Amino acid sequence: MGDSKPSGGGGGGGSGLQLDLDAFGRRLKHLYDSWRKDESRSWGNTSAFAVATPPPSEDMRYLKSSALQIWLLGYEFPETVMVFLQGGGAGGEGGGSGGSGGVVHVVCSQKKAQHLEAVRRVCAEKSGTVREISDTVREKSGAVREKSGTVRGKNLRGRCGIEMVLHPKPRSEDGSSQMAQVISAIRASGAGSAGGGPVRLGVLAKEAPEGAVMEKWAAAVAAAASGGEGGEGAVETVDVGPALGDVLAVKDDGEVINVKKAAFLSAQALKAFVVPKMEVLIDEERSMTHAELMEQTEEVITDPAKIKVKLKPDNCDICYPPVFQSGGQYDLRASAVSSDDPLCYDSMGVIICAIGARYASYCSNVARTYLIDATKAQEKAYQVLLRAQEAAIAAIKPGTKLGDVYRAAVAVVEREAPELVAHLTKHAGTGIGIEFREAGLTLNAKNERTVKPGMAFNVVLGLHGLTNPEAGGKEGGEANGSAEGGGKEGGKEGKGSAKLRSYALLLADTVTVRSAADKDRWVDVATASASKSFADVAYSLKGEDEEEEDTDKGKRPEAAGGAAEPAVFARAHLRSENQEATKEELRRQHQAELAKQKIEETARRLAAGGLGAREGEGAKRQTGDLVSYGDVDEIPLAMKDYKIQVDQRHESVLLPIYGLLVPFHVCMIRNVTSQQDGGHIYIRIIFNVPGAGFSGSDLPMQKFPDSVFIKELSFKSTDSRHANQVVQLIKTMSKHVRQRESERAERATLVTQEKLQLSKGRPPRLPDLWIRPSFGGKGRKLTGSLEAHLNGFRYSTAKPDERVEVMYGNIKHAFFQPAENEMITLLHFHLHNPIMVGKKKTKDVQFFAEVMEVVQTVGGSRRSAYDPDEIEEEQRERERRSKINREFKSFVSAVHSLWEKDRELARLDLEFDVPFRELGFHGVPHKSSAFIVPTVNCLVELIEVPFLVVTLNEVEIVNLERVGLGQKTFDMAIVFKDFKRDVLRIDAIPSTSLDSVKEWLNSMNIKYYESRLNLSWKAILQNIMSDPEAFLADGGWEFLNLEASDSEGDESEESQAYEPSDLEEAASDDDDDESEDDESVVDSEEEGGRRRVRRRRRGRLGMSWRRRP
């Protein structure tokens, strides 16, 4: 195979290998059944066959002997001989009859015998037939007892009727004696053949002997054939390679899954790495050789986490080094390699990419061709090839002859482009599995074998030796192209134009055959995620002017109806020497498209009344509901003294007024103060009354419209001790009641959660975590543990009342942020509905661990960077950070597995987002500067409190303010689709981040605008909601477009959709003192490390807007 190590695990000492005994027994039985039936007549009437594997090698190779071992055992055992017999007979003293089922003899080293014997012992324990391990295997000295040279494993007879015989070879011997015993068993197996003819031994004739063991075995077989020729017990060899190929051709369900996983890895490597890499190279006009791109792609395949593929790296490998070809040199054979020439992306160039990934030793393949400024002839050739390959895939059905698959592809080419038939490859691919090329399943016109369910095919079709007459250079360029201009001129035009004259096209996909049809389709295209439509593989380097010229000249292909197709391909334009389009221009084109889409989307949403409702609006307690006492008899006797009394039980204050004690509920008291003056003390009580800042729902006048309200009362007393006590009691009681009412109001809006279902086993657990917001209360704060149960998380500390449950169904976004430059590693959950954490209602719950300990040096002096203690301390911090990050990552992976296994949870589409630090920027979302980072679905800041979580799907537009005035910072205003929701502002973003912010917004399909001033969004949104039809009719958000408005903001502003109202204009004309509001005055100050910006806004911005007549 590609490497000789066992697939999926090491073949070293110990009992690290874990063989799948069920699969071994099932597949061994299938092998013997196929051998006995011999329906294809390819076994040659053999009574035994042998396979021998070579020593380990770093060469990429595919041997049927290794494939058979991996198929049976899951591992490759180098330098091992396996002999399969149709009947019994072990030969020699340790022989004996094996019965009619069959015998498998294995000649191997003692170490490999230990692996096989240990697994046999485990299997024997399960079946109740425990046997002691042979002394030959147990002994480490290398000595082999003469009468115990074999170890039997009869336990497999109960599974598949086959007996195993091990022949351990001591390290000091060459295996001659063990091989002689096996040869005797072979002769004994054919002793009863008709006519006393020679014993027919199956071998793999195409595999040349390699290594001491294979050479020794080949010599033993040759000696047996020559020594007994024509006589009794003679051995005659027969090639059984095709017969073994038929056995390996049909895969079981587990094998099909492995093929699909390998194909998914191949497609993702192409889609998520190769294509973006090539686009960057072309866009930035950088040079990279085919070999360099090959090496980088190979690294991605062997470490799939780099492309976010969740496959174990130990099981992932390449089938062959990735192949990249361009610049006129093309080889469509499977043995092609990537050259050291630079990638050629000239106009009319062709780039072929072929990638083969292997998972658990099962192979896959995908190949795509990418065209740069394709000519009409190139596009036609590609479309014909694409339809031919799709016809071949559609023709793969159980019972169909393999030759008919190739003929279906040829028929398409003959019908649509007869001139291309001579350039078509001579076959449409081969079978694929543990071997990259299953030669017996070649899809060519001569193969009469039939398709069977469970087979897998590498469907490859290509056109070679094509010529592009529109390219420069000499006539008659060769197909394999060694034209001048290669080398360093890979990405440029000029000298290298001759190499574009020759080109080739190639498409390849991995498909598996179903056992039942799905919508008349019998195959699964496992590499379908890598698109091959012309719109997705064709790139244009030309500018719009050049394309218009080409269209006028008729150089663009016509559609089926005869109408000319658009000159611009579906792919984005890329820069070249003839096209100076910058990233900014590309962004503007995309933003123009988003503007049109945004108007249509907003129109649909406003038409449906989708303005949303403001969060947090709920029923508020009416002041009239507050009652101190229901009856005068409820007043305690102790409270009837004629002085200020505080009744904490009824939450009331009794004030002496005109000889009576008048009760007031503490909620009606706004403030209370005391002041000493000479020998007297004054108590001033201020009440909540209409006009004192109450909201409309709290106004007492709603229930008592004809009443007169007391605003404040003052009392004078000589008892300062009692007065201070009263003031303190009122303040304490007022604080307690307000806090209780606030908690009650918060709990009234909570949504009832489902009950947590605890896991029966040991759930995934993450210990020693802190929580934000904290539980509060007195006492020492304690860390807790987070556990993932069946339908939610549970966080608990040692205190029984400190417990938080977060249901999976209530999670809107989940984030995992490992510590890099921060002091904490965290898990953060943003919820659909708020929950209570302690006494706080929150929609954001965070669990974190501190990765660094706060240490203060005694004396305050700084230590040297070369101080050994300082270096050791930094090393400990790095190790602690790495350890905590690994623990969090392991917990996240376990939770992901839990979510994927449960169908109900899978529907929630939950996943932990990891922030993209490289796209982050500094800003002030609340009161202090923070580092804000995007994720896949959100814009977040999870370190500073309060947290920032912005769901990108809820964003209407983004306006970048204070841009273009030479400022060092700018502001971001995020407008949500719910126009009743307050606009979110992020201030003081460094201007150096402007380009990256715009690039990120554009990549997320978020429409953004730029303005030189800050806008009053509250007034703007109110006017939009008051007249949405006028807003849409005047172009929607395009009034923010600076390019469509006067750069100086003149009052006429003919290009803007909105303009100031007549009232605002009149006010501006009448008051000369307010004319200075037409200018933006920006003062910046540094206060506490935060830049505060004060400004006067233009009179025309944020005021009443009206539709232009």
WOMONOR-V557203 format. One line per field, one symbol per residue. phi: phi as a letter, one per 30 degrees, with the letter a starting at -180 (. if undefined). psi: psi as a letter, one per 20 degrees, with the letter a starting at -180 (. if undefined). burial: I if it has 9 or more other ideal C-beta (glycine too) atoms within 8 Angstrom, else O. A space follows every 50 residues. Layout:
phi=???
psi=???
burial=???
This chain:
phi=.ebcdddildcddicddbdddddddddddddddddddhddhcdihdcabb bbcddebdddbbcdddddddddcibccdhbccbccdbcjciidcdjdcid dkbccbcaddddddddddddddddddcibdbdddeddddcdjdcddcbdb bcbdddddcbicccbccdcdddcciddddddddddddddcdcddiidddc cdbcddcdebjddddddddddddddddcdicdidcbcbdceddddddddc cddddddddddddddddddddcbddedddddddchccadedddddddddd ddbdddchccbdedccacdaeecbbaiicbbcddddbddcdddcbdeidb bcbbbbcbbhiccaabbbcccchdddddddddddddddddddddddbejd dddddddddddddddcaedcddcdddbckbdbadddbdedcddbdcdcdc dbejdbbcdcbbbbidbcddddjddiedddhbddjdhdcecccjeddddd dcabbbbbbcbbcddbdbhiccbcddcddddbdddccccbcddddddddd dddidddcdddjdddedcdddddcdbdcbcdcdddddddddddddddddd ddddddddiddibddidbdcddddddbdbdadddddddccddadbccddc hbbccdbhibccdbddddcdabbbbdbiccbccccccdbeicjddedcdd ddcbdcdccddabbbcbccdddddddedddddddddddddddddddddcd cdcdddcddddcdebbdhccbbdddiicjddbdbccbccdblcbcbcddd dcbbbcdedcddbbbbbddbcccbcbcbbccdbdbccicccbcbbbcbbd cbcdbcddjiddcddcdedddddddddddddddddddddddddddedddd ddddddddhdaddcecddcdadacdbcbdbccbdbdcbcbbccdcddbbc dddcddbbccchcjciddbbcbccccddddddddcbchdeddcddddddd eddchcdbbbbdbdccddddddddddbdddeddcjidddddddcbddcid ddhddddbbeddddddddddcddcddddccccccbcbiibdcccacdddd cicdcbddd
psi=agqjqppjrqkarakhpoqnhghggghgghghghggglhikiikkqiqqq ppqrrqqiqoqophghhgghggiiqpnqlpppppqhbaoiqahjdrpjai grqopporrhghhggghgghgghhhhijmpqqqqhhhhpiiippqhjliq pqmihihhgjjpqpppnpoqhirjjghghhggghhghhhjhjqpjkaqpo pprnhioqpprgggggghhgghhhghhkpiapjqppqpojghghhhgigo qahhhhggghgghgggghhggiggghghhggghjlqppqhhghgghhhhh gimihhkkpmqphhiprqhqpqppprkiopojqijqqprjqqpokrpjrp pppppoqppljprrqqpqpppolqrghggggghggghghhhgghioqpip qhhhghhhghhgghhhmhiihhiqqirkarqqchphonhikpmrhiojrq pqqiqqqnopprprkqpoiiqaaqqkqqhiolqrjbcikgjqrdgjhhii hprrqppqqpqqpriqqoljpiqpoikhhoqjqhhiipqpiqrhghhhgh ghikiqqqrhiiqpqqhprhqqqqqahiokprhghgghghhgghgghhgg ghggghhjkliaqpqiorpqpqhiippgphqhiipqhijjqmrpqonhgj lrpppooljqopqpqhiipgqprqppocjqppppppqorpjkjqrhiiph ihhmhjqpqpgqqqqpqinhghghgggggggggggggggghghghghhjq ppqrppoqqhboqpporlqrqpqrharrrpqqraqpqoagjrqppqahph inpppoqhiipgqpqooqpfjrjqpqppppqgqqrpodjppqjpppprpp iqpoppppiiqpqqijphhgghghghgggggggghggghgggghgggghh hpgghhhilqqoppqnhijrqqrnheiqqropqqahirpqojgqpqqooo phiipfrppoqlpjkjqirrqppoprhoiipqppporlpphijgghghgg gghjkppqrpqirpqnhghghghghhmhghghhjjcjiiiohhjrphilq hgmhiqhqrqrhghgghhhhohhihiiiqpooppqookjpopppqpqqhi pjapqqpp.
burial=IIIIOIIIIOIOOOOOIOIOIOIIIIIIIIIIOIIOOIOOOIIIOIIIII IIIIIOOOOOOIIIIIIIIIIIIIIIIIIIIIIIIIIIIIIIOIIOOIIO IIIIIIIIIIOIIIIIIIIIIIIIOOOOOOOOOIOIIOOOOIOIOOOIII IIIOIIIOIIIIIIIIIIIIOOIOIIOIIIIIIIIIIIIIIOIOOOOIII IIIIOOIOIOIOIIIIIIOIIOOIIOOIOOOOIIIIIIIIIIIIIIIIII IIOOIIOIIIIIIIIIIIIIIIIIIOIIIIIIOOIOIOIIIOIIOIIIII IIIIOOIOIOIOIOIIIIIIIIIIIIIIIIOIOOOIOIIOIIIIIIIIII IIIIIIIIIIIIIIIIIIIIIIIIIOIIIIIIIIIIIIIOIIIOIIIIOI IIIIIIIIIIIIIOOOIOOIIOOIIOIIIIIIIIIIIIOIIIIIOOIOOI IIOIIIIIIIIIIIOIOIOOIOIOOOIOIOIOIOIIOOIIIIOOOIIIII IIIIIIIIIIIIIIOOOOOOOOIOIIIOOIOIOIOIIIIIIIIOOIIIOI IOOOOIOOOOOOOIOOIOOOIOIIIIOOIOOOOOOIIOOIIOOIIOOIIO OIIOIIOOOOIIOOOOOOOOIIIOOIOIIOOOOOIOOOIOOOOIIIIOOI IIIIIIOOOOIOIIIIIIIOOIOIOOOOOIIIIIIIIIIOOIOIOOOIII IIOOOOOOIOOOIOIOIOOIOIIIOIIOIIIOIIOOIIIOIOIOIIIOII OOIOOIOOIOOOIIIIOOIIIOIIIOOOOOOOOIIIIIIOIIIIIOIOOO OIIIIIIIOIIOIIIIIIIOOIOIIIIIIIIOIIIIIIOIIIOIIIIIIO IOOOOOOOOOOOOOOOOOOIIOIOOOIOOIIOOIIOIIIOIIOIIIOIIO OIOOIIOIOOOIIIIIOOIIIIIIIOOIIIOIIIIOOIIIIIOOOOIIII IIOOIOIIIIIIIOOOIOIIIIIIIIIIIIIOIIIIIIIIIOIIOIIIII IIOOOIIIIIIIIIIIIIIIIOIIIOOOOIIIOIOIIIIIIIOOIIOOIO OOIOOIOIIIIOOIIOIIOOOOOIOOIIOIOIOOOOOOOIIOIOIOIIII IIIIIIOOO
